Amino acid sequence: MTHPRGLRTGGFSLLEMMIAVAILSLISSMVFVVLSGQRKALRGGVETMNVQEDSRLSLDTISFDTRNAGMLVPRQTAVASVDGGATAADRFCVSDGTYFPIPAAGVPDTFWDNLSARFQGSTVIGVPTNSVVVNSLDVDGRGGAVDFVARAGVILADANGDRSYCSRIETIDTGTTKRLNLASGHNVPTGLFTGTVIAVPAIVYEIVATPTTTTLLRNGNPLSTQVEDLQVQYWIDVSPTDGVVGDAREWPIDDLNAVSPTVQDLTRIRRVRLHVIGRAQLPEDGATVQARYNYPGVANRNEGTTFDSFKRQLFSASILPRNLLESGEVPNVP
């Protein structure tokens, strides 16, 4: 609208509006780019922090259990594992003394006061498919108690200390035949044991991994949903027995049942090295997958060949099972 004297009285011309809209669009797009970058950085930082916290907590839990392995049971049954080889995670068991009713400090208990040796475990009298038959479920001999626990672990070991196995118990038969029914895929390999075999209660760690989920189980229950792999290595101090890491026959040992015949003394395990790989729950770029990460190789597992957008971090710990030392023994750390 124009004033009679030729002055403009209000509004903008179409050209002015177009220029204003263009400038506003440019500023908005720049703000969007900045905010989008900050959002990705924030989400990436949160995912990284979650992986670190979750993986470290899981590793601390496994480490704590490993330090107490071998309490009240034969040394060869302290720890055991099933090696996943170059393409899969390991399954790991540590003996669990908490199943035995240890009295509180200051509480008299003549059974424990008179205890002078470790329990010898239950004797295995049969290994049919999917199960283990034992002579007793009462490891500590306190009178009919069931010391094994359904959905927890069991360690089987040769009485001579040269073979061991790690399984998870699904159910327990407490009738005339004392049977530990094993979880699917946990069958004892045929021919693994040839002599007397003993069984002790254990805590079992295993990985359930699919293309979309990663879960670390402890006694069949989820401990973490951000741990993709568990790898276990051992030092067996036997050649010579001197408390010092020797050659490759002593360290690192990835499979306790595939070592040199001169190193098949599981009572001489002196160090357990644990590796966990944490993986973010969400891909780095949301729905837009950019394949730039892969699985890192660790222990005897190969590096992955498939790339995706999930960040991963490796955490390791070297643990001394305190109940495996001989009196006065102070081994070096490999």
C-alpha positions in Angstrom: 0.0 0.0 0.0 1.3 3.4 -1.0 0.6 6.7 0.8 -0.7 9.5 -1.4 2.6 11.3 -1.0 4.4 8.2 -2.4 5.6 6.7 1.0 5.3 2.9 1.7 3.0 2.3 4.7 3.6 -1.4 5.6 4.5 -5.0 4.5 7.4 -6.5 2.6 7.9 -7.0 -1.0 8.0 -10.6 -2.5 11.7 -10.2 -3.1 12.4 -9.2 0.5 10.4 -12.2 1.7 12.3 -14.6 -0.5 15.6 -13.2 0.7 14.5 -13.5 4.4 13.3 -17.1 3.9 16.6 -18.0 2.2 18.7 -16.6 5.0 16.5 -18.3 7.6 16.8 -21.6 5.8 20.5 -21.3 5.6 20.8 -20.5 9.3 18.4 -23.4 10.2 20.3 -25.9 8.2 23.6 -24.9 9.8 22.0 -25.1 13.3 20.6 -28.6 12.3 24.0 -29.8 11.2 25.6 -28.6 14.4 22.9 -30.1 16.6 22.9 -33.4 14.7 26.7 -33.7 15.1 26.4 -32.9 18.8 23.6 -35.5 19.2 25.7 -38.2 17.5 28.7 -37.3 19.6 26.6 -37.4 22.8 25.0 -40.7 21.9 28.4 -42.1 21.0 29.9 -40.9 24.3 27.0 -42.4 26.2 27.3 -45.7 24.4 31.1 -45.8 25.0 30.6 -45.1 28.7 27.9 -47.8 29.0 30.2 -50.3 27.3 33.0 -49.4 29.6 31.0 -49.6 32.8 29.2 -52.8 31.8 32.3 -54.6 30.6 34.4 -53.6 33.6 31.6 -54.6 36.1 31.3 -58.0 34.3 35.1 -58.5 34.3 35.3 -57.5 38.0 32.6 -60.1 38.9 34.3 -62.9 37.0 37.7 -61.9 38.5 36.2 -62.0 42.0 34.9 -65.5 41.5 38.1 -66.6 40.0 40.2 -65.4 42.9 38.1 -67.6 45.2 38.3 -70.6 42.9 39.5 -73.9 44.5 38.1 -73.2 47.9 37.4 -76.5 49.8 37.7 -78.6 46.6 40.6 -80.4 44.9 42.9 -78.0 43.0 42.2 -79.6 39.6 38.6 -78.7 40.0 39.2 -75.0 40.7 38.7 -73.7 37.2 37.7 -75.3 33.9 36.7 -74.0 30.5 35.5 -75.1 27.1 37.6 -73.5 24.4 35.6 -71.8 21.6 38.6 -72.0 19.2 39.2 -69.4 16.5 35.5 -68.6 15.9 33.6 -68.7 19.2 33.6 -67.5 22.8 34.9 -69.7 25.6 32.7 -71.2 28.4 34.3 -70.7 31.8 33.6 -72.3 35.2 35.0 -71.5 38.6 34.3 -73.7 41.7 31.9 -72.2 44.1 32.5 -72.7 47.8 29.5 -70.6 48.7 27.3 -73.7 48.2 28.8 -75.1 51.4 27.2 -73.8 54.6 30.2 -72.0 56.2 29.2 -70.6 59.6 29.5 -67.0 60.5 32.5 -65.7 62.4 32.4 -66.6 66.0 29.7 -69.3 65.6 30.9 -72.7 66.9 30.7 -75.5 64.4 32.6 -78.7 65.2 32.3 -79.9 61.6 34.4 -77.0 60.3 36.6 -76.9 63.3 37.7 -80.5 62.7 38.0 -80.1 58.9 41.6 -80.8 58.0 41.4 -81.4 54.2 39.6 -80.4 51.1 36.4 -82.1 50.1 37.0 -84.7 47.3 33.8 -83.9 45.3 31.3 -86.3 44.0 32.5 -89.3 42.1 31.1 -89.6 38.5 29.8 -93.1 37.9 28.3 -92.5 34.4 28.2 -89.9 31.6 25.1 -90.7 29.5 24.0 -88.3 26.8 23.0 -84.9 28.2 23.7 -85.8 31.8 26.2 -86.8 34.4 25.4 -89.5 37.0 27.2 -89.1 40.4 27.4 -91.3 43.5 26.2 -88.4 45.7 24.9 -84.8 45.5 26.4 -84.1 48.9 29.9 -82.9 48.3 30.7 -81.8 51.8 29.3 -84.9 53.5 27.0 -83.1 55.9 24.2 -85.6 55.6 22.1 -85.7 52.4 22.2 -82.1 51.4 22.2 -81.3 47.7 25.3 -79.1 47.1 24.8 -78.8 43.3 22.4 -76.1 42.1 20.1 -76.2 39.0 21.0 -73.6 36.3 24.4 -73.2 38.0 27.6 -74.8 36.8 29.5 -78.1 37.4 33.2 -78.8 37.0 34.3 -82.3 36.0 37.9 -83.3 36.4 40.1 -86.3 36.2 41.3 -87.3 39.6 44.8 -87.3 38.2 44.4 -83.6 37.2 45.0 -83.9 33.5 41.5 -83.3 32.0 38.6 -81.1 33.0 35.2 -79.9 31.6 32.8 -77.1 32.2 29.0 -77.5 32.0 25.8 -75.9 33.2 23.2 -78.0 35.0 19.7 -77.6 33.8 17.9 -79.9 36.3 18.9 -82.3 39.1 17.4 -85.8 39.7 17.6 -86.5 43.4 16.1 -90.0 43.4 17.9 -93.3 43.5 20.0 -92.3 40.5 21.7 -89.0 41.3 21.8 -87.2 37.9 22.9 -83.8 36.8 21.0 -83.1 33.6 23.1 -80.7 31.4 22.0 -77.7 29.4 21.7 -78.1 25.6 25.0 -78.1 23.9 26.9 -78.8 27.2 27.3 -82.5 26.7 30.6 -84.1 27.9 32.7 -85.1 24.8 32.9 -88.9 24.4 36.2 -90.2 25.4 37.4 -87.1 27.2 37.9 -88.9 30.5 39.4 -92.3 31.0 40.0 -92.6 34.7 38.2 -91.6 37.9 36.3 -88.4 37.5 35.0 -86.1 40.2 32.4 -83.3 40.1 32.1 -80.1 42.1 29.6 -77.2 42.2 30.6 -74.2 40.1 29.7 -70.8 38.7 29.5 -70.9 34.9 29.9 -68.0 32.5 28.9 -68.2 28.9 28.1 -66.0 25.9 24.8 -65.9 24.0 25.5 -64.0 20.8 23.4 -63.4 17.8 23.7 -60.7 15.0 21.5 -58.4 17.1 22.1 -59.3 20.7 25.2 -60.0 22.9 24.6 -61.4 26.4 26.9 -62.7 29.1 25.2 -65.3 31.3 26.2 -66.1 34.9 24.6 -69.4 36.0 22.1 -69.0 33.1 21.0 -65.5 34.1 22.0 -62.3 32.2 25.0 -60.5 33.8 25.5 -58.1 30.9 23.8 -57.4 27.5 26.9 -55.6 26.2 29.6 -58.3 26.4 30.2 -60.0 23.1 33.0 -62.4 23.9 34.8 -64.1 26.7 38.2 -65.6 26.3 40.3 -67.5 28.9 44.0 -68.2 29.1 46.1 -70.1 31.7 49.5 -70.4 33.1 50.4 -73.9 34.3 53.7 -73.8 36.2 55.2 -77.2 35.5 58.3 -77.0 33.2 60.1 -76.6 35.5 58.0 -76.0 38.6 59.7 -72.8 39.7 57.1 -70.0 40.0 58.4 -68.4 36.9 56.7 -68.4 33.5 58.6 -70.7 31.2 58.0 -71.4 27.5 54.9 -71.8 25.4 54.2 -75.1 27.1 53.3 -73.1 30.3 51.8 -69.9 28.9 49.5 -69.0 27.2 47.3 -72.1 27.3 43.9 -71.6 25.6 42.6 -75.1 25.9 43.3 -77.1 29.0 42.5 -80.4 27.2 44.8 -79.8 24.3 48.1 -78.9 25.9 51.4 -80.6 25.8 51.5 -83.9 27.7 54.2 -82.4 30.0 51.8 -79.7 31.1 48.7 -81.7 31.9 48.7 -81.0 35.7 45.7 -78.8 36.4 46.7 -78.6 40.1 49.5 -76.3 38.9 47.4 -73.6 37.4 48.8 -70.4 38.8 47.3 -67.7 36.7 44.0 -67.1 34.8 43.9 -64.3 32.2 40.4 -63.2 31.3 39.4 -61.1 28.2 36.0 -59.6 27.6 34.9 -57.6 24.6 32.2 -55.1 25.1 30.0 -54.1 22.3 27.6 -51.1 22.1 23.9 -52.0 22.0 23.1 -49.4 19.3 25.0 -48.8 16.0 27.0 -45.7 15.9 24.9 -44.0 13.3 21.5 -45.2 14.2 19.5 -46.7 11.3 22.3 -45.7 8.9 24.8 -48.5 9.2 28.3 -47.7 8.1 30.5 -50.8 8.1 33.7 -49.6 9.7 34.1 -51.7 12.8 34.9 -55.4 13.2 35.6 -57.9 15.9 39.1 -57.6 17.3 41.2 -60.8 17.6 42.1 -61.8 21.2 43.7 -65.0 22.7 43.2 -67.7 20.1 40.1 -66.2 18.5 40.6 -64.7 15.1 39.8 -61.2 14.1 36.4 -60.8 12.6 36.0 -60.4 8.9 32.5 -58.8 8.9 32.3 -55.1 9.4 29.4 -53.2 11.1 28.8 -50.0 12.9 29.0 -51.3 16.5 31.9 -49.9 18.6 33.8 -52.5 20.6 36.3 -52.4 23.5 38.6 -55.0 24.9 39.2 -55.4 28.6 41.6 -57.9 30.3 42.5 -59.0 33.8 45.2 -61.4 35.1 43.9 -63.3 38.2 45.8 -65.4 40.8 43.4 -68.0 42.2 44.4 -67.7 45.9 43.4 -71.2 46.8 45.7 -72.8 44.2 49.0 -71.8 45.7 51.1 -74.2 47.6 52.2 -73.1 51.1 54.7 -70.2 50.8 54.5 -70.1 47.0 54.6 -66.6 45.4 54.5 -66.9 41.6 55.4 -64.1 39.2 52.7 -62.5 37.1 52.9 -63.4 33.4 
